[in-house]
Amino acid sequence: MTDLDAIVKAYDIRGVVPDQLDADLAGRLGAAFGRFIRDDDPGVTEVLLGRDMRESGVALSEAFAEGVMSQGLDIVDLGLISTDLLYYASGSRGAPGVVFTASHNPAEYNGIKSCRAGAAPIGAESGLAEIRRLAAEGVEPADTRGERRSEDLLEDFVAHVHALVGVAGIGAVKVVADVANGMGGLVVPAMFAGLPVDLEVMYPELDGTFPNHPADPIQVENQRDLRDRVLEVGASIGLAFDGDADRVFIVDEHAEPLSGSTTTAMVGAALLGREPGGTVLYNLICSKSVPEIVTERGGTAVRTRVGHSYIKSTMAETGAIFAGEHSGHYYFRDNYRADSGVIAALTILRLMAESGQPLSELRKPFERYAASGEINLRVGDQGAVIDRVRAAYSDADLDELDGLTVDLGDWWFNLRASNTEPLLRLNLEAPDADSVDAHVAEVRAIIDGG
């Protein structure tokens, strides 16, 4: 159980290869996944399987496939895919799916993102704990063995996204996309083909060693090459994708980054314009501007925990048309409630064309407060630190939906343990940049034991 306890997270599986995750364990997880799916939905006959560009994914996915087939289920091998392509495949085919990826983590990592048929989430509270238990105990082979075949669904995925966004409304602009040697190198050129867009792709070679920079665009330093290139070529917009290309971060024509909250508010407003009165979800780290704008546009704003399995479940419960996270995940009801960076990016491009404004002007009404961005902190005892902060702000409005949220009226912050890394994450918002700096220093002093 030790290996599994270390790598099974709140809504995916992720660890260092081969120290924490090797072919043997991948095979056990495959058999466990197959048994779980077979018991969960006896009508399922096949599992969709893909991988990102990490070299370790070849052996790991092969072993996983053997495990699944040992449970009598067929494998549909999708080959190299982005995570949002897996969700499309699962939704459109009505089959459960798995992609081997460690998203933005360094090259030595790999992992598993999975879903039930229809792209329904599998998280700790919706099946992942049971898969971990089955993998630890081991499962016997079924009486019959599944078979394996290959399919390429990239063209179908492109057609689905184009229809969903309505790409006829996109204008002729210069776009730079930094795909960071990740799966965007496969998906982004295909997605923009045929559009009136002058596209330049940076680092398009699929290379899981990430030779140019880490595929983690939430860190502003990893957007530096993109921002420089946007200014060099006079692009109208820059797009930064993560390793498995399901997240996107955006910069305007002046190379100024948009936060995940700003993008959430803009995309949410665009979709409410097409479907008035809809519900929009936002995670608890998003700016207060998001629910304000949703409400002003006639929608219903609903606050959620962080993480795709929680958000997708809440979307199903509420019928939400859209959901956004500060971390660059954007979820669309008409995309099987799954997240997709390219859908969000194309929606912003359409919004730019409809408004006739450059992105630097278009963004202004959606940005009302200053934010710290996500500050990652390594501490010895996460629980003790959160307890100390809770005690220090006991007179404030406290919320523990996910980590600790402290609301002091004109400023607020959230402190929570990462679901994917051994870190505490601090996000703070205040009226202006000076206030942000002062309040961050105040909270950091408490975290450090002051």
C-alpha positions as a printed NumPy array, in Angstrom:
array([[  0.   ,   0.   ,   0.   ],
       [  2.941,   2.363,   0.556],
       [  3.498,   3.044,  -3.149],
       [ -0.201,   3.489,  -3.772],
       [ -0.687,   5.803,  -0.801],
       [  2.064,   8.039,  -2.17 ],
       [  0.741,   8.304,  -5.738],
       [ -3.056,   8.105,  -5.523],
       [ -4.174,  11.723,  -5.157],
       [ -7.564,  13.357,  -4.705],
       [ -8.503,  13.106,  -8.373],
       [ -5.713,  11.361, -10.235],
       [ -2.632,   9.146,  -9.869],
       [  0.832,  10.67 , -10.13 ],
       [  4.355,   9.659,  -9.133],
       [  8.035,   9.402, -10.019],
       [  8.998,   6.707, -12.541],
       [ 10.159,   4.066, -11.747],
       [ 10.608,   4.704,  -8.01 ],
       [  6.913,   5.172,  -7.287],
       [  5.246,   4.038, -10.519],
       [  6.58 ,   1.239, -12.704],
       [  5.178,  -1.213, -15.247],
       [  4.302,  -3.792, -12.599],
       [  2.234,  -1.314, -10.62 ],
       [  0.685,   0.057, -13.826],
       [ -0.417,  -3.475, -14.666],
       [ -1.987,  -3.901, -11.233],
       [ -3.744,  -0.567, -11.613],
       [ -4.99 ,  -1.612, -15.054],
       [ -6.488,  -4.81 , -13.67 ],
       [ -8.014,  -2.863, -10.779],
       [ -9.462,  -0.256, -13.137],
       [-10.896,  -2.987, -15.361],
       [-12.511,  -4.762, -12.406],
       [-13.883,  -1.482, -11.021],
       [-15.4  ,  -0.515, -14.373],
       [-16.806,  -3.995, -14.944],
       [-18.5  ,  -3.977, -11.535],
       [-19.592,  -0.343, -11.788],
       [-21.233,  -0.697, -15.199],
       [-21.617,  -4.277, -16.495],
       [-22.707,  -2.916, -19.877],
       [-19.264,  -1.464, -20.625],
       [-17.206,  -3.56 , -23.035],
       [-14.197,  -1.34 , -23.782],
       [-11.773,   1.159, -22.263],
       [-10.225,   4.065, -24.186],
       [ -6.488,   4.469, -23.567],
       [ -4.036,   7.188, -24.54 ],
       [ -0.783,   8.762, -23.365],
       [  1.186,  11.956, -23.533],
       [  4.692,  12.369, -24.964],
       [  6.62 ,  11.16 , -21.897],
       [  8.851,   8.243, -22.863],
       [  7.838,   6.278, -19.779],
       [  4.235,   6.298, -20.976],
       [  4.913,   3.651, -23.619],
       [  5.727,   0.841, -21.168],
       [  3.307,   2.047, -18.496],
       [  0.318,   2.244, -20.824],
       [  1.198,  -1.138, -22.344],
       [  1.213,  -2.752, -18.915],
       [ -2.02 ,  -0.984, -17.963],
       [ -3.681,  -2.242, -21.146],
       [ -2.687,  -5.818, -20.319],
       [ -4.279,  -5.414, -16.903],
       [ -7.521,  -4.068, -18.342],
       [ -7.729,  -6.825, -20.952],
       [ -7.202,  -9.438, -18.227],
       [-10.608,  -8.364, -16.917],
       [-12.342,  -9.161, -20.194],
       [-12.563,  -5.579, -21.472],
       [-11.3  ,  -4.44 , -24.858],
       [ -8.75 ,  -1.642, -25.213],
       [ -9.207,   1.11 , -27.789],
       [ -5.702,   2.541, -28.165],
       [ -5.888,   6.243, -29.015],
       [ -2.104,   6.676, -29.062],
       [ -0.675,  10.121, -28.349],
       [ -3.463,  12.419, -27.14 ],
       [ -4.184,  15.471, -25.047],
       [ -6.262,  14.966, -21.925],
       [ -9.186,  16.926, -23.345],
       [ -9.173,  14.646, -26.378],
       [ -9.637,  11.705, -24.002],
       [-12.642,  13.398, -22.41 ],
       [-14.137,  14.059, -25.848],
       [-13.602,  10.418, -26.814],
       [-15.177,   9.188, -23.59 ],
       [-18.141,  11.512, -23.964],
       [-18.792,  10.845, -27.634],
       [-18.21 ,   7.068, -27.466],
       [-19.905,   6.476, -24.118],
       [-16.878,   4.551, -22.852],
       [-14.568,   4.924, -19.842],
       [-11.085,   6.204, -20.53 ],
       [ -7.562,   6.637, -19.227],
       [ -4.664,   8.833, -20.286],
       [ -1.132,   8.401, -18.977],
       [  0.135,  11.881, -18.173],
       [  1.678,  13.866, -15.348],
       [  0.392,  17.139, -16.795],
       [  2.724,  19.973, -15.713],
       [  4.994,  17.86 , -13.484],
       [  8.697,  17.418, -14.362],
       [  9.96 ,  14.767, -16.773],
       [ 10.597,  12.095, -14.149],
       [  6.888,  11.937, -13.294],
       [  4.029,  10.108, -14.936],
       [  0.501,   9.343, -13.902],
       [ -3.08 ,   8.469, -14.776],
       [ -6.16 ,  10.6  , -15.371],
       [ -9.329,   8.559, -15.774],
       [-13.074,   8.859, -16.283],
       [-16.195,   6.772, -16.488],
       [-18.283,   6.558, -19.648],
       [-19.496,   9.969, -20.751],
       [-16.376,  11.65 , -19.32 ],
       [-17.844,  11.36 , -15.809],
       [-15.127,  12.004, -13.202],
       [-13.323,   9.433, -11.114],
       [-11.896,  10.946,  -7.939],
       [-11.119,   9.836,  -4.408],
       [-14.795,   9.91 ,  -3.477],
       [-16.076,   8.527,  -6.762],
       [-14.028,   5.404,  -7.389],
       [-10.335,   6.162,  -7.079],
       [-10.135,   4.863,  -3.494],
       [-11.757,   1.608,  -4.622],
       [ -9.309,   1.267,  -7.532],
       [ -6.44 ,   1.784,  -5.085],
       [ -7.843,  -0.938,  -2.813],
       [ -8.237,  -3.39 ,  -5.687],
       [ -4.707,  -2.681,  -6.934],
       [ -3.302,  -3.267,  -3.448],
       [ -5.163,  -6.539,  -2.953],
       [ -4.784,  -7.797,  -6.514],
       [ -7.572,  -9.117,  -8.717],
       [ -7.85 , -12.447, -10.512],
       [ -8.183, -12.52 , -14.325],
       [-11.649, -12.828, -15.78 ],
       [-12.758, -15.946, -17.65 ],
       [-12.362, -14.195, -20.993],
       [ -9.659, -11.815, -22.214],
       [-10.265,  -8.545, -24.011],
       [ -8.826,  -7.52 , -27.364],
       [ -7.049,  -4.405, -28.566],
       [ -7.489,  -2.082, -31.518],
       [ -6.275,   1.416, -32.446],
       [ -8.218,   4.531, -33.46 ],
       [ -7.294,   8.137, -34.253],
       [ -9.94 ,  10.614, -33.082],
       [ -8.07 ,  13.908, -33.514],
       [-10.024,  14.916, -36.624],
       [-13.328,  14.16 , -34.884],
       [-12.238,  16.182, -31.841],
       [-11.383,  19.191, -33.998],
       [-14.791,  19.068, -35.688],
       [-16.513,  18.859, -32.292],
       [-14.65 ,  21.883, -30.903],
       [-15.207,  23.978, -34.023],
       [-18.942,  23.302, -33.905],
       [-19.148,  24.029, -30.173],
       [-17.303,  27.365, -30.379],
       [-18.75 ,  28.539, -33.678],
       [-15.373,  29.274, -35.23 ],
       [-16.929,  31.153, -38.161],
       [-17.026,  34.097, -35.751],
       [-13.232,  34.165, -35.301],
       [-11.36 ,  36.952, -37.06 ],
       [ -7.984,  37.217, -38.778],
       [ -5.439,  37.711, -36.001],
       [ -1.857,  36.754, -35.239],
       [ -1.63 ,  34.075, -32.525],
       [  1.468,  32.704, -30.805],
       [  1.043,  29.434, -28.907],
       [  3.738,  28.064, -26.612],
       [  3.01 ,  24.343, -26.238],
       [  6.178,  23.66 , -24.195],
       [  7.037,  20.428, -26.078],
       [  3.781,  18.976, -24.758],
       [  0.698,  17.516, -26.402],
       [ -0.345,  20.925, -27.657],
       [  2.231,  20.302, -30.365],
       [ -0.164,  17.728, -31.807],
       [ -3.539,  19.267, -31.003],
       [ -3.079,  23.033, -31.44 ],
       [ -1.985,  23.063, -35.123],
       [ -4.854,  20.719, -36.003],
       [ -7.336,  22.887, -34.105],
       [ -6.293,  26.11 , -35.869],
       [ -6.011,  24.604, -39.36 ],
       [ -8.531,  26.175, -41.701],
       [ -9.17 ,  29.21 , -39.476],
       [ -8.32 ,  32.758, -40.617],
       [ -5.579,  32.872, -38.003],
       [ -1.86 ,  33.392, -38.502],
       [ -0.59 ,  30.804, -35.999],
       [  2.97 ,  30.451, -34.741],
       [  3.666,  27.465, -32.482],
       [  6.635,  27.603, -30.125],
       [  8.386,  24.361, -29.098],
       [  6.05 ,  22.077, -31.082],
       [  8.276,  18.987, -30.898],
       [  6.762,  16.328, -28.627],
       [  9.484,  15.841, -26.025],
       [  8.719,  14.646, -22.51 ],
       [ 12.084,  15.877, -21.237],
       [ 10.834,  19.486, -21.69 ],
       [ 14.134,  20.829, -23.081],
       [ 13.022,  24.477, -23.312],
       [ 11.114,  25.174, -20.103],
       [  8.711,  23.393, -17.73 ],
       [  5.194,  22.82 , -19.069],
       [  3.612,  24.636, -16.118],
       [  2.145,  27.895, -17.427],
       [  0.571,  28.981, -14.145],
       [  4.128,  29.967, -13.154],
       [  4.722,  33.334, -14.796],
       [  8.409,  32.592, -15.401],
       [  7.351,  29.786, -17.763],
       [  5.451,  32.339, -19.869],
       [  8.564,  34.456, -20.463],
       [  9.419,  33.05 , -23.923],
       [  5.813,  33.436, -25.051],
       [  5.582,  37.011, -23.819],
       [  8.825,  37.959, -25.546],
       [  7.647,  36.398, -28.809],
       [  4.241,  38.095, -28.716],
       [  5.997,  41.471, -28.563],
       [  8.573,  40.516, -31.202],
       [  6.016,  39.554, -33.85 ],
       [  3.204,  41.909, -32.841],
       [  0.735,  39.127, -32.062],
       [ -2.803,  39.886, -30.934],
       [ -2.778,  37.134, -28.307],
       [ -0.485,  34.525, -26.784],
       [ -1.516,  31.076, -25.54 ],
       [  0.484,  28.976, -23.061],
       [ -0.515,  25.311, -22.756],
       [  0.533,  22.797, -20.131],
       [  2.038,  19.361, -20.789],
       [ -1.192,  17.479, -21.502],
       [ -2.743,  20.548, -23.183],
       [ -5.957,  20.634, -21.166],
       [ -5.042,  23.996, -19.565],
       [ -4.302,  27.331, -21.159],
       [ -3.047,  30.673, -19.911],
       [ -3.437,  33.76 , -22.051],
       [ -1.43 ,  36.952, -22.579],
       [ -2.654,  40.044, -24.43 ],
       [ -0.974,  41.937, -27.266],
       [  1.195,  43.799, -24.73 ],
       [  2.323,  40.424, -23.327],
       [  0.456,  41.059, -20.091],
       [ -0.927,  37.808, -18.621],
       [ -4.605,  37.251, -17.93 ],
       [ -5.288,  35.402, -14.698],
       [ -7.376,  32.261, -14.681],
       [-10.064,  34.319, -12.952],
       [-10.128,  36.888, -15.743],
       [-10.434,  34.188, -18.382],
       [-13.164,  32.489, -16.349],
       [-15.135,  35.722, -16.126],
       [-14.72 ,  36.477, -19.847],
       [-15.664,  33.011, -21.073],
       [-18.523,  32.821, -18.578],
       [-19.876,  36.168, -19.777],
       [-19.586,  35.067, -23.417],
       [-21.556,  31.883, -22.779],
       [-24.189,  33.726, -20.73 ],
       [-24.624,  36.005, -23.739],
       [-25.619,  32.955, -25.764],
       [-27.626,  31.285, -22.995],
       [-29.057,  33.925, -20.652],
       [-29.787,  32.91 , -17.08 ],
       [-27.354,  30.014, -17.03 ],
       [-25.385,  28.781, -14.047],
       [-21.602,  29.31 , -13.934],
       [-19.331,  27.607, -11.42 ],
       [-16.072,  29.039, -10.101],
       [-13.669,  27.499,  -7.636],
       [-13.076,  29.174,  -4.295],
       [ -9.699,  30.586,  -5.322],
       [-11.14 ,  32.616,  -8.19 ],
       [-11.431,  36.374,  -7.834],
       [-14.573,  37.888,  -6.329],
       [-14.978,  39.578,  -9.703],
       [-16.154,  36.263, -11.195],
       [-19.4  ,  35.898,  -9.208],
       [-19.979,  39.648,  -9.48 ],
       [-19.793,  39.559, -13.274],
       [-21.852,  36.377, -13.59 ],
       [-24.593,  37.932, -11.466],
       [-24.472,  41.218, -13.396],
       [-24.861,  39.287, -16.652],
       [-28.005,  37.612, -15.339],
       [-26.452,  34.275, -14.448],
       [-26.264,  32.253, -11.258],
       [-22.776,  31.931,  -9.743],
       [-21.97 ,  28.835,  -7.673],
       [-18.748,  28.46 ,  -5.648],
       [-17.007,  25.048,  -5.591],
       [-14.009,  23.177,  -4.272],
       [-10.827,  23.   ,  -6.327],
       [-10.43 ,  20.01 ,  -8.647],
       [-11.999,  18.564, -11.756],
       [-13.838,  15.643, -10.15 ],
       [-15.638,  17.967,  -7.72 ],
       [-16.435,  20.541, -10.387],
       [-17.766,  18.046, -12.928],
       [-20.014,  16.487, -10.302],
       [-21.349,  19.912,  -9.315],
       [-21.922,  20.788, -12.974],
       [-24.047,  17.655, -13.334],
       [-26.023,  18.532, -10.204],
       [-26.667,  22.157, -11.166],
       [-26.842,  21.958, -14.957],
       [-24.136,  24.632, -15.169],
       [-23.195,  25.79 , -18.659],
       [-19.586,  26.556, -17.705],
       [-17.069,  26.339, -14.885],
       [-13.649,  27.897, -14.425],
       [-10.657,  27.492, -12.139],
       [ -7.845,  29.877, -11.284],
       [ -5.419,  27.178, -12.489],
       [ -6.442,  27.444, -16.149],
       [ -9.016,  24.643, -16.276],
       [-12.222,  25.622, -18.09 ],
       [-15.191,  23.247, -18.247],
       [-18.029,  23.291, -20.768],
       [-21.401,  21.616, -20.418],
       [-21.55 ,  20.956, -24.153],
       [-18.117,  19.317, -23.994],
       [-19.451,  16.562, -21.734],
       [-18.788,  18.88 , -18.754],
       [-15.069,  18.347, -19.387],
       [-12.257,  20.891, -19.401],
       [-10.46 ,  22.046, -22.517],
       [ -7.832,  24.723, -23.02 ],
       [ -8.399,  25.015, -26.772],
       [-12.145,  25.589, -26.36 ],
       [-11.447,  28.413, -23.912],
       [ -8.802,  29.927, -26.197],
       [-11.03 ,  29.845, -29.265],
       [-13.906,  31.341, -27.259],
       [-11.698,  34.299, -26.313],
       [-10.679,  34.729, -29.968],
       [-14.331,  34.801, -30.979],
       [-15.069,  37.31 , -28.203],
       [-12.26 ,  39.535, -29.506],
       [-13.707,  39.447, -33.025],
       [-17.238,  40.208, -31.817],
       [-16.119,  43.139, -29.696],
       [-13.727,  44.647, -32.222],
       [-11.41 ,  45.47 , -29.336],
       [ -7.826,  44.408, -28.661],
       [ -7.546,  42.001, -25.762],
       [ -5.884,  44.635, -23.565],
       [ -9.088,  46.701, -23.717],
       [-11.526,  43.799, -23.722],
       [-10.152,  42.467, -20.447],
       [-10.464,  45.682, -18.4  ],
       [-14.087,  45.373, -17.191],
       [-13.348,  41.859, -15.937],
       [-10.441,  42.855, -13.677],
       [-11.531,  44.633, -10.503],
       [ -9.038,  43.58 ,  -7.827],
       [ -5.356,  42.787,  -7.386],
       [ -4.188,  39.253,  -6.649],
       [ -1.052,  37.583,  -5.383],
       [ -1.191,  34.697,  -7.815],
       [ -0.585,  31.237,  -6.444],
       [  2.293,  31.221,  -3.931],
       [  3.668,  27.739,  -3.268],
       [  5.139,  27.106,   0.182],
       [  7.047,  24.113,   1.532],
       [  6.37 ,  23.655,   5.239],
       [  7.142,  20.919,   7.716],
       [  3.639,  20.273,   9.037],
       [  0.836,  21.492,   6.785],
       [ -1.894,  20.87 ,   9.353],
       [ -0.073,  22.745,  12.098],
       [  0.503,  25.734,   9.831],
       [ -3.166,  25.925,   8.841],
       [ -4.148,  25.663,  12.518],
       [ -1.824,  28.561,  13.361],
       [ -3.281,  30.731,  10.621],
       [ -6.85 ,  29.823,  11.635],
       [ -6.127,  30.893,  15.22 ],
       [ -4.555,  34.165,  14.104],
       [ -7.687,  35.117,  12.145],
       [-10.317,  33.621,  14.447],
       [-12.338,  36.852,  14.368],
       [-12.606,  36.862,  10.566],
       [-15.156,  35.085,   8.349],
       [-13.665,  31.57 ,   8.08 ],
       [-14.641,  28.945,   5.505],
       [-13.216,  25.415,   5.235],
       [-14.904,  24.194,   2.06 ],
       [-11.417,  23.496,   0.687],
       [ -8.448,  24.329,   2.892],
       [ -8.902,  27.531,   4.858],
       [-10.484,  30.647,   3.369],
       [-10.231,  33.819,   5.468],
       [-12.416,  36.759,   4.412],
       [-11.674,  40.122,   6.018],
       [-14.045,  42.221,   3.918],
       [-11.848,  44.227,   1.57 ],
       [ -9.287,  41.433,   1.302],
       [ -9.288,  37.649,   1.586],
       [ -7.033,  34.643,   1.157],
       [ -7.147,  30.876,   0.828],
       [ -4.518,  28.491,   2.17 ],
       [ -4.777,  24.865,   1.128],
       [ -2.666,  21.753,   0.689],
       [ -1.911,  20.827,  -2.922],
       [ -3.642,  17.7  ,  -4.227],
       [ -0.708,  16.906,  -6.529],
       [  2.446,  18.144,  -4.772],
       [  3.783,  18.407,  -1.168],
       [  3.017,  22.105,  -0.909],
       [  0.75 ,  24.639,   0.735],
       [ -0.775,  27.044,  -1.776],
       [ -1.56 ,  30.63 ,  -0.791],
       [ -3.859,  32.814,  -2.907],
       [ -4.704,  36.336,  -1.726],
       [ -6.811,  39.149,  -3.193],
       [ -7.052,  42.806,  -2.165],
       [ -8.1  ,  46.148,  -3.682],
       [ -4.667,  47.042,  -5.09 ],
       [ -1.128,  45.748,  -5.53 ],
       [  0.296,  47.53 ,  -2.479],
       [ -2.394,  46.013,  -0.283],
       [ -1.685,  42.592,  -1.73 ],
       [  2.017,  42.885,  -0.932],
       [  1.354,  44.064,   2.621],
       [ -1.191,  41.339,   3.373],
       [  0.94 ,  38.601,   1.816],
       [  3.808,  39.629,   4.09 ],
       [  1.435,  39.543,   7.061],
       [  0.15 ,  36.029,   6.273],
       [  3.616,  34.736,   5.402],
       [  4.908,  35.883,   8.795],
       [  2.209,  33.795,  10.511],
       [  2.916,  30.79 ,   8.287],
       [  6.617,  31.062,   9.129],
       [  5.788,  31.031,  12.814],
       [  5.941,  34.74 ,  13.546]])
